[in-house]
């Protein structure tokens, strides 16, 4: 489930930079978490980094957005796909290395 920053937030600025999904932004009065981007750091870390660094324990699960770990991982994959679309649609993420005997090998 997404996380939510409650009214105990003191705007200390430590949570925003540790969010791997850029889900945390400065709101009108306190920081806010975008539930469409929050994955509780699933796929990045073992625990939500905002919770780890928060000095006042003001970050709670948001019951309005119940999600299982597989759902959070699927959300992460959607976010990553949107951030880095593959123009070919099926190209490998990393080009295969040229073998020493191929025409593509670097000159020696």
N, CA, C and O atoms as a GROMACS GRO file, in nm:
protein
  432
    1UNK      N    1   0.084  -0.117   0.000
    1UNK     CA    2   0.000   0.000   0.000
    1UNK      C    3   0.088   0.123   0.000
    1UNK      O    4   0.202   0.119   0.046
    2UNK      N    5   0.037   0.228  -0.050
    2UNK     CA    6   0.111   0.354  -0.052
    2UNK      C    7   0.129   0.403   0.091
    2UNK      O    8   0.057   0.362   0.183
    3UNK      N    9   0.225   0.489   0.107
    3UNK     CA   10   0.248   0.550   0.238
    3UNK      C   11   0.191   0.691   0.237
    3UNK      O   12   0.165   0.749   0.132
    4UNK      N   13   0.174   0.746   0.356
    4UNK     CA   14   0.118   0.881   0.371
    4UNK      C   15   0.192   0.952   0.482
    4UNK      O   16   0.218   0.894   0.588
    5UNK      N   17   0.225   1.077   0.459
    5UNK     CA   18   0.291   1.160   0.560
    5UNK      C   19   0.182   1.231   0.640
    5UNK      O   20   0.095   1.297   0.584
    6UNK      N   21   0.190   1.216   0.772
    6UNK     CA   22   0.084   1.275   0.855
    6UNK      C   23   0.125   1.414   0.908
    6UNK      O   24   0.234   1.464   0.878
    7UNK      N   25   0.037   1.474   0.985
    7UNK     CA   26   0.054   1.612   1.031
    7UNK      C   27   0.170   1.632   1.128
    7UNK      O   28   0.201   1.745   1.164
    8UNK      N   29   0.234   1.525   1.172
    8UNK     CA   30   0.352   1.538   1.259
    8UNK      C   31   0.477   1.580   1.182
    8UNK      O   32   0.581   1.609   1.242
    9UNK      N   33   0.468   1.584   1.048
    9UNK     CA   34   0.582   1.621   0.963
    9UNK      C   35   0.636   1.759   1.004
    9UNK      O   36   0.559   1.853   1.023
   10UNK      N   37   0.769   1.767   1.015
   10UNK     CA   38   0.834   1.893   1.052
   10UNK      C   39   0.909   1.955   0.933
   10UNK      O   40   0.988   2.047   0.951
   11UNK      N   41   0.884   1.905   0.813
   11UNK     CA   42   0.948   1.957   0.692
   11UNK      C   43   1.100   1.958   0.702
   11UNK      O   44   1.164   2.058   0.670
   12UNK      N   45   1.155   1.848   0.747
   12UNK     CA   46   1.300   1.843   0.768
   12UNK      C   47   1.377   1.816   0.638
   12UNK      O   48   1.499   1.825   0.636
   13UNK      N   49   1.307   1.783   0.532
   13UNK     CA   50   1.366   1.765   0.400
   13UNK      C   51   1.450   1.638   0.382
   13UNK      O   52   1.525   1.629   0.285
   14UNK      N   53   1.440   1.540   0.471
   14UNK     CA   54   1.523   1.420   0.454
   14UNK      C   55   1.455   1.311   0.373
   14UNK      O   56   1.523   1.225   0.317
   15UNK      N   57   1.324   1.311   0.364
   15UNK     CA   58   1.253   1.202   0.295
   15UNK      C   59   1.255   1.216   0.144
   15UNK      O   60   1.272   1.117   0.073
   16UNK      N   61   1.238   1.336   0.094
   16UNK     CA   62   1.227   1.355  -0.050
   16UNK      C   63   1.346   1.300  -0.129
   16UNK      O   64   1.324   1.228  -0.226
   17UNK      N   65   1.469   1.331  -0.092
   17UNK     CA   66   1.581   1.283  -0.174
   17UNK      C   67   1.606   1.132  -0.167
   17UNK      O   68   1.674   1.078  -0.255
   18UNK      N   69   1.554   1.063  -0.066
   18UNK     CA   70   1.580   0.919  -0.057
   18UNK      C   71   1.476   0.834  -0.131
   18UNK      O   72   1.491   0.712  -0.140
   19UNK      N   73   1.372   0.896  -0.181
   19UNK     CA   74   1.266   0.820  -0.251
   19UNK      C   75   1.313   0.784  -0.392
   19UNK      O   76   1.336   0.873  -0.474
   20UNK      N   77   1.327   0.654  -0.421
   20UNK     CA   78   1.376   0.614  -0.552
   20UNK      C   79   1.276   0.637  -0.666
   20UNK      O   80   1.313   0.632  -0.783
   21UNK      N   81   1.150   0.662  -0.632
   21UNK     CA   82   1.046   0.681  -0.734
   21UNK      C   83   1.000   0.825  -0.747
   21UNK      O   84   0.903   0.852  -0.819
   22UNK      N   85   1.067   0.917  -0.679
   22UNK     CA   86   1.027   1.058  -0.679
   22UNK      C   87   0.879   1.074  -0.644
   22UNK      O   88   0.808   1.154  -0.705
   23UNK      N   89   0.835   0.997  -0.544
   23UNK     CA   90   0.695   1.003  -0.503
   23UNK      C   91   0.669   1.110  -0.398
   23UNK      O   92   0.554   1.143  -0.371
   24UNK      N   93   0.774   1.165  -0.340
   24UNK     CA   94   0.758   1.262  -0.231
   24UNK      C   95   0.789   1.402  -0.281
   24UNK      O   96   0.894   1.427  -0.341
   25UNK      N   97   0.696   1.494  -0.255
   25UNK     CA   98   0.715   1.634  -0.293
   25UNK      C   99   0.668   1.724  -0.178
   25UNK      O  100   0.595   1.682  -0.089
   26UNK      N  101   0.711   1.848  -0.183
   26UNK     CA  102   0.668   1.945  -0.083
   26UNK      C  103   0.525   1.986  -0.112
   26UNK      O  104   0.495   2.033  -0.222
   27UNK      N  105   0.438   1.969  -0.016
   27UNK     CA  106   0.300   2.011  -0.030
   27UNK      C  107   0.282   2.152   0.022
   27UNK      O  108   0.381   2.222   0.047
   28UNK      N  109   0.159   2.195   0.039
   28UNK     CA  110   0.131   2.330   0.087
   28UNK      C  111   0.185   2.352   0.228
   28UNK      O  112   0.242   2.457   0.258
   29UNK      N  113   0.168   2.251   0.316
   29UNK     CA  114   0.212   2.265   0.455
   29UNK      C  115   0.318   2.162   0.495
   29UNK      O  116   0.410   2.193   0.571
   30UNK      N  117   0.305   2.042   0.442
   30UNK     CA  118   0.398   1.934   0.475
   30UNK      C  119   0.429   1.857   0.346
   30UNK      O  120   0.366   1.879   0.243
   31UNK      N  121   0.526   1.767   0.354
   31UNK     CA  122   0.555   1.682   0.240
   31UNK      C  123   0.438   1.588   0.214
   31UNK      O  124   0.366   1.551   0.306
   32UNK      N  125   0.421   1.551   0.088
   32UNK     CA  126   0.314   1.459   0.050
   32UNK      C  127   0.372   1.347  -0.035
   32UNK      O  128   0.475   1.363  -0.101
   33UNK      N  129   0.305   1.233  -0.033
   33UNK     CA  130   0.346   1.117  -0.111
   33UNK      C  131   0.241   1.090  -0.217
   33UNK      O  132   0.122   1.079  -0.186
   34UNK      N  133   0.284   1.081  -0.342
   34UNK     CA  134   0.196   1.050  -0.453
   34UNK      C  135   0.171   0.899  -0.453
   34UNK      O  136   0.263   0.822  -0.480
   35UNK      N  137   0.048   0.855  -0.424
   35UNK     CA  138   0.021   0.712  -0.418
   35UNK      C  139   0.041   0.641  -0.552
   35UNK      O  140   0.061   0.520  -0.555
   36UNK      N  141   0.035   0.714  -0.661
   36UNK     CA  142   0.057   0.653  -0.792
   36UNK      C  143   0.206   0.620  -0.814
   36UNK      O  144   0.239   0.540  -0.902
   37UNK      N  145   0.294   0.680  -0.735
   37UNK     CA  146   0.439   0.656  -0.750
   37UNK      C  147   0.501   0.580  -0.633
   37UNK      O  148   0.611   0.527  -0.645
   38UNK      N  149   0.431   0.574  -0.521
   38UNK     CA  150   0.487   0.509  -0.402
   38UNK      C  151   0.477   0.357  -0.413
   38UNK      O  152   0.369   0.302  -0.435
   39UNK      N  153   0.591   0.290  -0.399
   39UNK     CA  154   0.596   0.144  -0.399
   39UNK      C  155   0.651   0.091  -0.268
   39UNK      O  156   0.686  -0.027  -0.259
   40UNK      N  157   0.661   0.175  -0.167
   40UNK     CA  158   0.722   0.140  -0.038
   40UNK      C  159   0.864   0.087  -0.060
   40UNK      O  160   0.914   0.006   0.017
   41UNK      N  161   0.928   0.134  -0.167
   41UNK     CA  162   1.065   0.096  -0.204
   41UNK      C  163   1.078  -0.050  -0.246
   41UNK      O  164   1.189  -0.100  -0.258
   42UNK      N  165   0.965  -0.118  -0.268
   42UNK     CA  166   0.970  -0.256  -0.320
   42UNK      C  167   1.046  -0.253  -0.452
   42UNK      O  168   1.019  -0.170  -0.538
   43UNK      N  169   1.138  -0.345  -0.468
   43UNK     CA  170   1.220  -0.350  -0.588
   43UNK      C  171   1.347  -0.268  -0.578
   43UNK      O  172   1.435  -0.279  -0.663
   44UNK      N  173   1.357  -0.187  -0.475
   44UNK     CA  174   1.477  -0.104  -0.452
   44UNK      C  175   1.545  -0.140  -0.320
   44UNK      O  176   1.665  -0.164  -0.316
   45UNK      N  177   1.467  -0.144  -0.212
   45UNK     CA  178   1.519  -0.165  -0.078
   45UNK      C  179   1.429  -0.260  -0.001
   45UNK      O  180   1.316  -0.288  -0.043
   46UNK      N  181   1.478  -0.310   0.111
   46UNK     CA  182   1.400  -0.400   0.195
   46UNK      C  183   1.294  -0.329   0.278
   46UNK      O  184   1.198  -0.392   0.323
   47UNK      N  185   1.311  -0.199   0.298
   47UNK     CA  186   1.214  -0.122   0.374
   47UNK      C  187   1.205   0.019   0.316
   47UNK      O  188   1.301   0.066   0.255
   48UNK      N  189   1.091   0.085   0.335
   48UNK     CA  190   1.075   0.220   0.281
   48UNK      C  191   1.181   0.316   0.337
   48UNK      O  192   1.194   0.332   0.458
   49UNK      N  193   1.255   0.377   0.249
   49UNK     CA  194   1.364   0.464   0.291
   49UNK      C  195   1.316   0.590   0.359
   49UNK      O  196   1.385   0.642   0.447
   50UNK      N  197   1.201   0.641   0.323
   50UNK     CA  198   1.148   0.760   0.390
   50UNK      C  199   1.120   0.730   0.536
   50UNK      O  200   1.144   0.814   0.623
   51UNK      N  201   1.070   0.611   0.564
   51UNK     CA  202   1.043   0.571   0.702
   51UNK      C  203   1.175   0.557   0.778
   51UNK      O  204   1.184   0.595   0.895
   52UNK      N  205   1.277   0.503   0.712
   52UNK     CA  206   1.407   0.483   0.776
   52UNK      C  207   1.468   0.617   0.820
   52UNK      O  208   1.522   0.627   0.930
   53UNK      N  209   1.459   0.718   0.735
   53UNK     CA  210   1.526   0.846   0.765
   53UNK      C  211   1.440   0.945   0.843
   53UNK      O  212   1.494   1.043   0.896
   54UNK      N  213   1.311   0.924   0.851
   54UNK     CA  214   1.222   1.020   0.917
   54UNK      C  215   1.253   1.030   1.066
   54UNK      O  216   1.247   0.930   1.138
   55UNK      N  217   1.287   1.151   1.115
   55UNK     CA  218   1.322   1.166   1.257
   55UNK      C  219   1.201   1.175   1.350
   55UNK      O  220   1.217   1.164   1.472
   56UNK      N  221   1.081   1.194   1.295
   56UNK     CA  222   0.963   1.210   1.382
   56UNK      C  223   0.857   1.102   1.361
   56UNK      O  224   0.748   1.112   1.417
   57UNK      N  225   0.889   1.001   1.284
   57UNK     CA  226   0.797   0.890   1.260
   57UNK      C  227   0.658   0.937   1.216
   57UNK      O  228   0.557   0.903   1.278
   58UNK      N  229   0.657   1.016   1.110
   58UNK     CA  230   0.529   1.071   1.063
   58UNK      C  231   0.480   1.006   0.934
   58UNK      O  232   0.391   1.060   0.868
   59UNK      N  233   0.535   0.890   0.897
   59UNK     CA  234   0.497   0.825   0.772
   59UNK      C  235   0.428   0.693   0.804
   59UNK      O  236   0.485   0.604   0.868
   60UNK      N  237   0.304   0.682   0.759
   60UNK     CA  238   0.219   0.566   0.789
   60UNK      C  239   0.168   0.503   0.661
   60UNK      O  240   0.166   0.568   0.556
   61UNK      N  241   0.126   0.377   0.668
   61UNK     CA  242   0.056   0.317   0.554
   61UNK      C  243  -0.072   0.395   0.527
   61UNK      O  244  -0.140   0.439   0.620
   62UNK      N  245  -0.106   0.411   0.400
   62UNK     CA  246  -0.227   0.482   0.362
   62UNK      C  247  -0.336   0.380   0.333
   62UNK      O  248  -0.333   0.315   0.229
   63UNK      N  249  -0.433   0.364   0.423
   63UNK     CA  250  -0.537   0.262   0.404
   63UNK      C  251  -0.624   0.286   0.281
   63UNK      O  252  -0.697   0.196   0.239
   64UNK      N  253  -0.618   0.404   0.225
   64UNK     CA  254  -0.696   0.433   0.103
   64UNK      C  255  -0.637   0.363  -0.019
   64UNK      O  256  -0.702   0.354  -0.123
   65UNK      N  257  -0.512   0.314  -0.007
   65UNK     CA  258  -0.444   0.250  -0.121
   65UNK      C  259  -0.384   0.115  -0.080
   65UNK      O  260  -0.262   0.101  -0.074
   66UNK      N  261  -0.470   0.016  -0.052
   66UNK     CA  262  -0.417  -0.115  -0.015
   66UNK      C  263  -0.357  -0.186  -0.137
   66UNK      O  264  -0.423  -0.201  -0.240
   67UNK      N  265  -0.231  -0.230  -0.125
   67UNK     CA  266  -0.163  -0.300  -0.233
   67UNK      C  267  -0.074  -0.408  -0.174
   67UNK      O  268  -0.012  -0.388  -0.069
   68UNK      N  269  -0.069  -0.521  -0.240
   68UNK     CA  270   0.020  -0.630  -0.198
   68UNK      C  271   0.159  -0.604  -0.254
   68UNK      O  272   0.178  -0.516  -0.338
   69UNK      N  273   0.256  -0.681  -0.206
   69UNK     CA  274   0.392  -0.665  -0.257
   69UNK      C  275   0.399  -0.691  -0.408
   69UNK      O  276   0.465  -0.614  -0.479
   70UNK      N  277   0.332  -0.795  -0.461
   70UNK     CA  278   0.334  -0.813  -0.608
   70UNK      C  279   0.272  -0.694  -0.683
   70UNK      O  280   0.318  -0.659  -0.792
   71UNK      N  281   0.169  -0.633  -0.626
   71UNK     CA  282   0.109  -0.516  -0.689
   71UNK      C  283   0.205  -0.398  -0.687
   71UNK      O  284   0.213  -0.322  -0.783
   72UNK      N  285   0.278  -0.382  -0.576
   72UNK     CA  286   0.376  -0.273  -0.567
   72UNK      C  287   0.489  -0.295  -0.667
   72UNK      O  288   0.536  -0.199  -0.728
   73UNK      N  289   0.533  -0.419  -0.684
   73UNK     CA  290   0.638  -0.449  -0.781
   73UNK      C  291   0.588  -0.422  -0.923
   73UNK      O  292   0.663  -0.370  -1.006
   74UNK      N  293   0.464  -0.458  -0.952
   74UNK     CA  294   0.406  -0.431  -1.084
   74UNK      C  295   0.399  -0.280  -1.108
   74UNK      O  296   0.423  -0.234  -1.220
   75UNK      N  297   0.366  -0.203  -1.004
   75UNK     CA  298   0.362  -0.056  -1.017
   75UNK      C  299   0.502  -0.004  -1.049
   75UNK      O  300   0.518   0.083  -1.134
   76UNK      N  301   0.604  -0.058  -0.980
   76UNK     CA  302   0.742  -0.017  -1.007
   76UNK      C  303   0.778  -0.044  -1.152
   76UNK      O  304   0.838   0.041  -1.218
   77UNK      N  305   0.744  -0.162  -1.203
   77UNK     CA  306   0.776  -0.195  -1.342
   77UNK      C  307   0.706  -0.102  -1.440
   77UNK      O  308   0.765  -0.064  -1.541
   78UNK      N  309   0.581  -0.062  -1.409
   78UNK     CA  310   0.511   0.035  -1.494
   78UNK      C  311   0.581   0.170  -1.491
   78UNK      O  312   0.596   0.235  -1.594
   79UNK      N  313   0.623   0.213  -1.372
   79UNK     CA  314   0.693   0.341  -1.359
   79UNK      C  315   0.824   0.339  -1.437
   79UNK      O  316   0.858   0.435  -1.505
   80UNK      N  317   0.898   0.229  -1.426
   80UNK     CA  318   1.024   0.218  -1.498
   80UNK      C  319   1.002   0.214  -1.648
   80UNK      O  320   1.079   0.274  -1.723
   81UNK      N  321   0.899   0.146  -1.694
   81UNK     CA  322   0.869   0.140  -1.837
   81UNK      C  323   0.831   0.278  -1.890
   81UNK      O  324   0.869   0.315  -2.001
   82UNK      N  325   0.757   0.352  -1.812
   82UNK     CA  326   0.716   0.486  -1.854
   82UNK      C  327   0.836   0.580  -1.858
   82UNK      O  328   0.843   0.670  -1.943
   83UNK      N  329   0.930   0.560  -1.767
   83UNK     CA  330   1.048   0.647  -1.762
   83UNK      C  331   1.149   0.615  -1.871
   83UNK      O  332   1.222   0.703  -1.916
   84UNK      N  333   1.152   0.488  -1.913
   84UNK     CA  334   1.250   0.443  -2.012
   84UNK      C  335   1.182   0.357  -2.118
   84UNK      O  336   1.206   0.237  -2.123
   85UNK      N  337   1.097   0.417  -2.201
   85UNK     CA  338   1.028   0.336  -2.302
   85UNK      C  339   1.126   0.277  -2.402
   85UNK      O  340   1.226   0.340  -2.438
   86UNK      N  341   1.097   0.157  -2.447
   86UNK     CA  342   1.179   0.087  -2.545
   86UNK      C  343   1.120   0.116  -2.682
   86UNK      O  344   1.013   0.064  -2.714
   87UNK      N  345   1.186   0.199  -2.766
   87UNK     CA  346   1.129   0.237  -2.894
   87UNK      C  347   1.108   0.117  -2.987
   87UNK      O  348   1.017   0.118  -3.069
   88UNK      N  349   1.191   0.013  -2.975
   88UNK     CA  350   1.176  -0.105  -3.060
   88UNK      C  351   1.068  -0.198  -3.007
   88UNK      O  352   1.016  -0.283  -3.079
   89UNK      N  353   1.035  -0.182  -2.880
   89UNK     CA  354   0.931  -0.264  -2.822
   89UNK      C  355   0.981  -0.396  -2.767
   89UNK      O  356   0.917  -0.453  -2.678
   90UNK      N  357   1.093  -0.444  -2.816
   90UNK     CA  358   1.142  -0.572  -2.767
   90UNK      C  359   1.294  -0.581  -2.769
   90UNK      O  360   1.349  -0.691  -2.762
   91UNK      N  361   1.363  -0.470  -2.777
   91UNK     CA  362   1.509  -0.471  -2.782
   91UNK      C  363   1.564  -0.512  -2.646
   91UNK      O  364   1.504  -0.480  -2.543
   92UNK      N  365   1.677  -0.582  -2.643
   92UNK     CA  366   1.737  -0.618  -2.515
   92UNK      C  367   1.782  -0.494  -2.440
   92UNK      O  368   1.819  -0.394  -2.501
   93UNK      N  369   1.780  -0.503  -2.308
   93UNK     CA  370   1.819  -0.389  -2.226
   93UNK      C  371   1.967  -0.357  -2.242
   93UNK      O  372   2.007  -0.241  -2.232
   94UNK      N  373   2.049  -0.459  -2.267
   94UNK     CA  374   2.192  -0.441  -2.283
   94UNK      C  375   2.233  -0.510  -2.412
   94UNK      O  376   2.197  -0.626  -2.434
   95UNK      N  377   2.308  -0.440  -2.496
   95UNK     CA  378   2.353  -0.500  -2.621
   95UNK      C  379   2.452  -0.611  -2.590
   95UNK      O  380   2.534  -0.597  -2.499
   96UNK      N  381   2.448  -0.720  -2.666
   96UNK     CA  382   2.543  -0.828  -2.642
   96UNK      C  383   2.684  -0.783  -2.674
   96UNK      O  384   2.706  -0.704  -2.766
   97UNK      N  385   2.780  -0.833  -2.598
   97UNK     CA  386   2.920  -0.798  -2.620
   97UNK      C  387   2.970  -0.863  -2.748
   97UNK      O  388   2.934  -0.976  -2.778
   98UNK      N  389   3.054  -0.792  -2.822
   98UNK     CA  390   3.111  -0.846  -2.945
   98UNK      C  391   3.216  -0.949  -2.910
   98UNK      O  392   3.293  -0.931  -2.816
   99UNK      N  393   3.218  -1.057  -2.984
   99UNK     CA  394   3.319  -1.159  -2.959
   99UNK      C  395   3.448  -1.119  -3.026
   99UNK      O  396   3.447  -1.039  -3.119
  100UNK      N  397   3.559  -1.173  -2.982
  100UNK     CA  398   3.690  -1.136  -3.032
  100UNK      C  399   3.706  -1.166  -3.181
  100UNK      O  400   3.781  -1.096  -3.250
  101UNK      N  401   3.637  -1.266  -3.232
  101UNK     CA  402   3.653  -1.304  -3.372
  101UNK      C  403   3.550  -1.238  -3.464
  101UNK      O  404   3.552  -1.265  -3.584
  102UNK      N  405   3.461  -1.155  -3.412
  102UNK     CA  406   3.358  -1.098  -3.497
  102UNK      C  407   3.407  -0.969  -3.563
  102UNK      O  408   3.508  -0.911  -3.523
  103UNK      N  409   3.335  -0.926  -3.665
  103UNK     CA  410   3.371  -0.803  -3.736
  103UNK      C  411   3.348  -0.680  -3.648
  103UNK      O  412   3.402  -0.573  -3.676
  104UNK      N  413   3.269  -0.695  -3.541
  104UNK     CA  414   3.237  -0.583  -3.453
  104UNK      C  415   3.339  -0.566  -3.341
  104UNK      O  416   3.324  -0.476  -3.259
  105UNK      N  417   3.439  -0.650  -3.335
  105UNK     CA  418   3.536  -0.642  -3.226
  105UNK      C  419   3.619  -0.514  -3.241
  105UNK      O  420   3.645  -0.467  -3.352
  106UNK      N  421   3.660  -0.461  -3.128
  106UNK     CA  422   3.740  -0.340  -3.128
  106UNK      C  423   3.880  -0.372  -3.183
  106UNK      O  424   3.931  -0.481  -3.158
  107UNK      N  425   3.942  -0.279  -3.257
  107UNK     CA  426   4.074  -0.305  -3.310
  107UNK      C  427   4.176  -0.318  -3.197
  107UNK      O  428   4.163  -0.256  -3.092
  108UNK      N  429   4.278  -0.400  -3.221
  108UNK     CA  430   4.381  -0.420  -3.118
  108UNK      C  431   4.510  -0.352  -3.156
  108UNK      O  432   4.608  -0.358  -3.082
   0.00000   0.00000   0.00000
